[in-house]
Amino acid sequence: IRRVTVTRTLNVTPNLSPAGRSLAYTSYRSGFPDVVISHIYEGRMDTPAGGTERVHNWLPSFSPDGTQLAFNSNRDGNIDIYIMNVDGSGTRRLTNHPGIDTSPTWSPLGHQMAFTSDRSGSPQIYVVDIDGTGLRRITFESYCDRPTWSPAPYNEIAYASRTGPGFDIKVVDLATNEVRQLTFGQGSNESPSYSPNGRHLAFSSSRGNGDKQIYLIGRDGRGLKKLTSRGNNEMPSWSR
């Protein structure tokens, strides 16, 4: 285990670049949420989204080729999803709706984006083309959040679904719309993240003593394994 951030402020929602050399995350080091990129092997940080006390940016997600970031921002008065180059140039708005759109995740080829939106009343998972067209809703449950898109050859999105007092990990097949459940009510299971080959998912769970730890499970729901055991650990992210 190696520590990447050393500030005393809150740093959350990590997302590793495909090459594993940079880490994008949400940092409160300036007193408000902003996107920070730590270049792990260069010893430097960037704040490409340009946050201020009024403009907040969070939940960054690297594109499959590592050249762009999707992120949340309130810069136009509502919480929507934006895309920018990793150096902060070329920022454009992807979603534009009075509802809250959050938690962006890229498709394997970078042509589509899945995200969470409450535009239907409760948070659900949607997919949209990268040019903002072709919007479609893919979950129809009580509350769904934190989608993650599987690598090829699988064509699936895993997400956290409220199944009672907590959440469970589910997977929807985008070709058939079939949903399968991987966890079943032991603690709250959230923030799934696919392995580079798509065969496993890492996720956080409060099963056991209530502390949040990182677990690994096969995409078929088998082979559950606990990866962390000290403190509280959540929001896992894989390099490619």
Sine and cosine of phi, psi and omega as CSV:
sin_phi,cos_phi,sin_psi,cos_psi,sin_omega,cos_omega
0.00,0.00,0.72,-0.69,0.01,-1.00
-0.75,-0.66,0.73,-0.68,-0.01,-1.00
-0.99,0.13,0.72,-0.70,-0.02,-1.00
-0.97,-0.23,-0.67,0.74,0.00,-1.00
-0.99,-0.16,0.57,-0.82,-0.05,-1.00
-0.79,-0.61,0.04,1.00,0.02,-1.00
-0.96,0.27,0.34,-0.94,0.01,-1.00
-1.00,0.01,0.03,1.00,0.02,-1.00
-1.00,-0.04,0.13,-0.99,-0.05,-1.00
-0.97,0.26,0.78,-0.63,0.09,-1.00
-0.78,-0.63,0.88,-0.47,-0.14,-0.99
-0.68,-0.73,0.02,-1.00,0.05,-1.00
0.78,0.62,0.83,0.55,-0.01,-1.00
-0.93,0.36,0.56,-0.83,0.07,-1.00
-0.59,-0.81,0.92,-0.40,-0.02,-1.00
-0.98,0.22,0.60,-0.80,0.10,-0.99
-0.92,0.39,0.39,-0.92,-0.02,-1.00
-0.81,0.58,-0.57,0.82,0.00,-1.00
-0.99,0.13,-0.16,0.99,0.03,-1.00
0.97,0.23,0.26,0.96,-0.05,-1.00
-0.98,-0.20,-0.21,0.98,0.01,-1.00
-0.72,-0.69,0.51,-0.86,0.01,-1.00
-0.80,-0.59,0.87,-0.49,0.10,-1.00
-0.99,-0.13,0.62,-0.78,-0.02,-1.00
-0.34,-0.94,0.15,-0.99,0.07,-1.00
-1.00,-0.09,0.81,-0.58,-0.02,-1.00
-0.83,-0.55,0.61,-0.79,0.06,-1.00
-0.96,-0.29,0.40,0.91,-0.10,-1.00
-0.91,0.42,-0.38,0.92,0.03,-1.00
-0.99,-0.15,0.09,1.00,0.01,-1.00
0.99,-0.11,-0.05,1.00,0.03,-1.00
-0.55,-0.83,0.36,-0.93,-0.03,-1.00
-0.96,0.29,0.75,-0.66,0.05,-1.00
-0.54,-0.84,0.44,-0.90,0.02,-1.00
-0.98,0.18,0.79,-0.62,0.05,-1.00
-0.84,-0.54,0.65,-0.76,0.14,-0.99
-0.91,-0.41,0.87,-0.49,0.11,-0.99
-0.99,-0.14,0.86,-0.51,0.06,-1.00
-1.00,0.03,0.99,-0.15,-0.28,-0.96
-0.85,0.53,-0.65,0.76,-0.11,-0.99
-0.99,-0.11,0.03,1.00,0.01,-1.00
-0.93,-0.36,-0.20,0.98,0.04,-1.00
0.93,0.36,0.53,0.85,0.02,-1.00
-0.68,-0.73,0.31,-0.95,-0.01,-1.00
-0.77,-0.64,0.51,-0.86,0.10,-1.00
-0.82,-0.58,0.46,-0.89,0.13,-0.99
-0.84,-0.54,0.97,0.26,-0.18,-0.98
-0.93,0.36,-0.39,0.92,-0.07,-1.00
-0.99,0.13,-0.24,0.97,0.09,-1.00
0.90,0.43,0.77,0.63,-0.01,-1.00
-0.94,0.35,0.41,-0.91,0.07,-1.00
-0.67,-0.74,-0.06,-1.00,0.04,-1.00
-0.89,0.45,-0.40,0.92,0.01,-1.00
-0.98,-0.22,-0.48,0.88,-0.01,-1.00
-0.98,-0.21,0.94,-0.35,-0.03,-1.00
-0.95,-0.30,0.63,-0.77,-0.02,-1.00
-0.72,-0.69,0.65,-0.76,-0.04,-1.00
-0.33,-0.94,0.09,-1.00,0.04,-1.00
0.82,0.58,0.86,0.51,0.03,-1.00
-0.96,0.29,0.49,-0.87,0.02,-1.00
-0.59,-0.81,0.88,-0.48,0.00,-1.00
-0.93,0.36,0.62,-0.78,0.14,-0.99
-0.94,0.35,0.33,-0.94,-0.04,-1.00
-0.84,0.54,-0.49,0.87,0.02,-1.00
-1.00,-0.06,0.00,1.00,0.08,-1.00
0.97,0.22,0.13,0.99,-0.07,-1.00
-1.00,-0.08,-0.25,0.97,-0.05,-1.00
-0.73,-0.68,0.30,-0.95,0.10,-0.99
-0.79,-0.62,0.73,-0.69,0.26,-0.96
-1.00,-0.08,0.55,-0.83,-0.02,-1.00
-0.35,-0.94,0.25,-0.97,0.09,-1.00
-1.00,-0.06,0.57,-0.82,0.07,-1.00
-0.42,-0.91,0.46,-0.89,0.09,-1.00
-0.96,-0.29,0.31,0.95,-0.17,-0.99
-0.87,0.49,-0.40,0.92,0.03,-1.00
-0.95,-0.30,0.31,0.95,0.10,-0.99
0.99,-0.16,-0.24,0.97,0.02,-1.00
-0.71,-0.70,0.34,-0.94,0.00,-1.00
-1.00,0.09,0.95,-0.31,-0.01,-1.00
-0.74,-0.67,0.03,-1.00,-0.01,-1.00
-0.97,-0.23,0.70,-0.71,-0.01,-1.00
-0.82,-0.58,0.34,-0.94,0.07,-1.00
-0.79,-0.61,0.67,-0.74,0.07,-1.00
-0.59,-0.81,0.33,-0.94,0.18,-0.98
-0.94,0.35,0.39,-0.92,-0.09,-1.00
-0.90,0.43,-0.32,0.95,0.06,-1.00
-1.00,0.01,0.07,1.00,0.04,-1.00
1.00,-0.07,-0.10,0.99,0.00,-1.00
-0.99,0.11,0.26,-0.97,0.12,-0.99
0.91,0.41,0.51,0.86,-0.02,-1.00
-0.93,0.37,0.74,-0.67,0.05,-1.00
-0.60,-0.80,0.44,-0.90,-0.04,-1.00
-1.00,0.04,0.79,-0.61,0.00,-1.00
-1.00,-0.06,-0.71,0.71,0.01,-1.00
-0.93,-0.37,0.47,-0.88,-0.02,-1.00
-0.51,-0.86,1.00,0.00,-0.08,-1.00
-0.49,-0.87,0.56,-0.83,0.02,-1.00
-0.88,0.48,-0.38,0.93,0.07,-1.00
-0.95,0.32,0.08,-1.00,0.02,-1.00
-1.00,-0.08,0.87,-0.49,0.05,-1.00
-0.94,-0.33,0.80,-0.60,-0.13,-0.99
-0.49,-0.87,0.03,-1.00,0.09,-1.00
0.82,0.58,0.84,0.54,0.00,-1.00
-0.95,0.32,0.58,-0.81,0.11,-0.99
-0.59,-0.80,0.70,-0.71,-0.10,-0.99
-0.99,0.11,0.50,-0.87,0.19,-0.98
-0.95,0.30,0.32,-0.95,-0.08,-1.00
-0.83,0.55,-0.56,0.83,-0.01,-1.00
-1.00,-0.09,-0.05,1.00,0.03,-1.00
0.98,0.19,0.27,0.96,-0.04,-1.00
-1.00,-0.04,-0.27,0.96,-0.04,-1.00
-0.66,-0.75,0.25,-0.97,0.04,-1.00
-0.72,-0.69,0.74,-0.68,0.18,-0.98
-0.98,-0.19,0.52,-0.85,-0.03,-1.00
-0.35,-0.94,0.20,-0.98,0.06,-1.00
-0.99,-0.15,0.68,-0.73,0.05,-1.00
-0.57,-0.82,0.59,-0.81,0.09,-1.00
-0.98,-0.20,0.36,0.93,-0.04,-1.00
-0.88,0.47,-0.35,0.94,0.03,-1.00
-1.00,-0.07,-0.03,1.00,-0.02,-1.00
0.85,-0.52,-0.77,0.64,0.07,-1.00
-0.88,-0.48,0.44,-0.90,-0.01,-1.00
-0.87,0.50,0.79,-0.61,0.02,-1.00
-0.67,-0.74,0.22,-0.98,-0.01,-1.00
-0.99,-0.11,0.73,-0.68,0.03,-1.00
-0.81,-0.58,0.35,-0.94,0.10,-1.00
-0.80,-0.60,0.65,-0.76,0.03,-1.00
-0.64,-0.77,0.54,-0.84,0.10,-1.00
-0.92,0.38,0.39,-0.92,-0.12,-0.99
-0.93,0.37,-0.24,0.97,0.08,-1.00
-1.00,-0.06,0.10,0.99,0.05,-1.00
1.00,-0.03,-0.01,1.00,0.01,-1.00
-0.99,-0.17,0.10,-1.00,0.12,-0.99
0.94,0.35,0.51,0.86,-0.02,-1.00
-0.90,0.43,0.72,-0.70,0.12,-0.99
-0.52,-0.85,0.56,-0.83,0.02,-1.00
-1.00,0.01,0.69,-0.72,-0.05,-1.00
-0.87,-0.49,-0.18,0.98,0.09,-1.00
-0.86,-0.52,0.51,-0.86,-0.03,-1.00
-0.64,-0.77,0.89,0.47,-0.04,-1.00
-0.82,-0.57,-0.16,-0.99,-0.08,-1.00
-0.96,0.28,-0.61,0.79,-0.08,-1.00
-0.27,-0.96,0.87,-0.50,-0.01,-1.00
-0.75,-0.66,0.59,-0.80,-0.07,-1.00
-0.40,-0.92,0.18,-0.98,0.10,-0.99
0.80,0.60,0.86,0.50,0.04,-1.00
-0.93,0.36,0.48,-0.88,0.13,-0.99
-0.62,-0.78,0.76,-0.65,-0.11,-0.99
-1.00,-0.03,0.73,-0.69,-0.02,-1.00
-0.96,0.30,0.48,-0.87,0.16,-0.99
-0.94,0.33,0.29,-0.96,0.14,-0.99
-0.91,0.41,0.50,-0.87,0.20,0.98
-1.00,0.01,0.01,1.00,-0.01,-1.00
-0.98,0.22,0.48,-0.88,-0.01,-1.00
-0.79,-0.61,0.95,0.32,-0.15,-0.99
-0.70,-0.71,0.37,-0.93,0.17,-0.99
-0.79,-0.61,0.83,-0.56,0.11,-0.99
-1.00,-0.07,0.48,-0.88,-0.04,-1.00
-0.36,-0.93,0.20,-0.98,0.08,-1.00
-0.99,-0.14,0.78,-0.62,-0.04,-1.00
-0.85,-0.52,0.75,-0.66,0.04,-1.00
-0.95,0.32,0.85,-0.53,-0.05,-1.00
-0.85,-0.52,0.20,0.98,-0.06,-1.00
0.30,-0.95,-0.71,-0.71,0.06,-1.00
-0.94,0.35,-0.36,0.93,0.00,-1.00
-0.81,-0.58,-0.32,-0.95,-0.04,-1.00
-0.88,-0.48,0.41,-0.91,0.14,-0.99
-0.78,-0.62,0.38,-0.92,0.01,-1.00
-1.00,0.04,0.79,-0.61,0.07,-1.00
-0.80,-0.61,0.31,-0.95,0.00,-1.00
-0.73,-0.68,0.74,-0.67,0.08,-1.00
-0.93,-0.37,0.77,-0.64,0.08,-1.00
-0.99,0.14,0.87,-0.49,-0.11,-0.99
-0.95,0.30,-0.33,0.94,0.02,-1.00
-0.99,0.15,-0.59,0.81,-0.09,-1.00
-0.93,-0.37,-0.21,0.98,-0.11,-0.99
0.91,0.41,0.21,0.98,0.04,-1.00
-0.96,0.29,0.70,-0.71,0.00,-1.00
-0.93,-0.38,0.73,-0.68,0.11,-0.99
-0.81,-0.59,0.54,-0.84,-0.07,-1.00
-0.97,-0.25,0.72,-0.70,-0.05,-1.00
-0.98,-0.22,-0.52,0.85,0.03,-1.00
-0.86,-0.50,0.41,-0.91,-0.17,-0.99
-0.67,-0.74,0.95,0.31,0.25,-0.97
0.97,0.23,0.12,0.99,0.09,-1.00
-1.00,0.04,0.98,-0.21,-0.10,-1.00
0.94,0.35,-0.24,-0.97,0.09,-1.00
-0.96,-0.29,0.80,-0.60,-0.11,-0.99
-0.91,-0.42,0.86,-0.51,-0.19,-0.98
-0.60,-0.80,0.12,-0.99,0.14,-0.99
0.79,0.61,0.85,0.53,0.03,-1.00
-0.93,0.37,0.48,-0.88,0.02,-1.00
-0.54,-0.84,0.84,-0.54,-0.05,-1.00
-0.96,0.28,0.59,-0.81,0.16,-0.99
-0.94,0.34,0.30,-0.95,-0.04,-1.00
-0.85,0.53,-0.50,0.86,0.02,-1.00
-1.00,-0.07,-0.01,1.00,0.07,-1.00
0.98,0.21,0.06,1.00,-0.09,-1.00
-1.00,0.04,-0.28,0.96,-0.03,-1.00
-0.70,-0.71,0.35,-0.94,0.12,-0.99
-0.79,-0.61,0.71,-0.71,0.21,-0.98
-1.00,-0.07,0.55,-0.84,0.03,-1.00
-0.39,-0.92,0.27,-0.96,0.06,-1.00
-0.99,-0.16,0.56,-0.83,-0.02,-1.00
-0.54,-0.84,0.58,-0.81,0.05,-1.00
-0.99,-0.17,0.25,0.97,0.02,-1.00
-0.86,0.52,0.42,-0.91,-0.01,-1.00
1.00,-0.03,-0.89,-0.46,-0.08,-1.00
-1.00,-0.02,0.07,1.00,0.03,-1.00
0.99,-0.13,-0.27,0.96,0.08,-1.00
-0.95,0.31,0.58,-0.81,0.03,-1.00
-0.99,0.14,0.81,-0.58,0.03,-1.00
-0.76,-0.65,0.29,-0.96,0.00,-1.00
-1.00,-0.06,0.75,-0.66,0.02,-1.00
-0.84,-0.54,0.33,-0.94,0.06,-1.00
-0.83,-0.56,0.67,-0.74,0.01,-1.00
-0.58,-0.81,0.53,-0.85,0.06,-1.00
-0.94,0.33,0.41,-0.91,0.00,-1.00
-0.91,0.41,-0.23,0.97,0.08,-1.00
-1.00,-0.07,0.08,1.00,0.02,-1.00
1.00,0.07,0.10,1.00,-0.03,-1.00
-0.97,-0.26,0.23,-0.97,0.14,-0.99
0.95,0.32,0.62,0.78,0.01,-1.00
-0.87,0.49,0.73,-0.68,-0.03,-1.00
-0.62,-0.79,0.71,-0.70,0.03,-1.00
-1.00,0.04,0.78,-0.62,-0.07,-1.00
-0.98,-0.20,-0.51,0.86,-0.01,-1.00
-0.82,-0.57,0.36,-0.93,-0.04,-1.00
-0.57,-0.82,-0.13,0.99,-0.04,-1.00
-0.92,-0.38,0.65,-0.76,0.02,-1.00
0.93,0.37,-0.43,-0.90,0.10,-0.99
-0.89,-0.45,0.78,-0.63,-0.07,-1.00
-0.74,-0.67,0.73,-0.68,-0.04,-1.00
-0.45,-0.89,0.09,-1.00,0.05,-1.00
0.85,0.53,0.86,0.51,0.01,-1.00
-0.93,0.36,0.46,-0.89,0.03,-1.00
-0.55,-0.84,0.73,-0.68,0.00,-1.00
-0.99,-0.11,0.52,-0.86,0.28,-0.96
-0.99,0.10,0.24,-0.97,-0.01,-1.00
-0.98,-0.20,0.00,0.00,0.00,0.00
